[in-house]
């Protein structure tokens, strides 16, 4: 009887250890994915938290290599990449440097330095569009709140933020002067 109990408990321990190892492997895989996405600078910590269903503090830990080990990423570096992408896109869309500086809570001179650098990844930016510009298909983009993402040197993707989903592809030059940051 005693031997049987010992045998059972050993098997259970084996099983639970196996489960822990498997779940750790899955966690490590997810952590690696999160780190890779974070390196691109295209996602904020909040975006990653929503995407993977974790708290943002957990995402910070994963990125910095605390939670499941692995190479450390400099969060400051990611923020800089995001700032470069945001300032670059907004500057091209004709938003004033002072407005960009207020949005990024930094100085105008640092924004002017960031604008010049080439972004490694583009970021979603909340904007307001005025005066109903025209997109590449010749459709009118209604004035309102949108999210803009730069797709290349001259093109942007605009997605509406209201209940009616609408996406537009447009050239940056079509939007100059019609865009302001939506805080």
RAVEN-V298430 format. One record per run of one state. SS is the DSSP state (a for helix, b for strand, c for the rest). FROM is the first residue (numbers start at 0). LEN is the number of residues. Records with the same first field share a line. If there is no record, write none. Layout:
# RAVEN-V298430
SS = FROM-LEN ; FROM-LEN
This chain:
# RAVEN-V298430
c = 0-1 ; 40-4 ; 52-3 ; 63-11 ; 92-4 ; 103-4 ; 116-8 ; 129-4 ; 134-5 ; 140-3 ; 150-4 ; 160-6 ; 175-3 ; 181-2
a = 1-39 ; 44-8 ; 55-8 ; 74-18 ; 96-7 ; 107-9 ; 171-4
b = 124-5 ; 133-1 ; 139-1 ; 143-7 ; 154-6 ; 166-5 ; 178-3
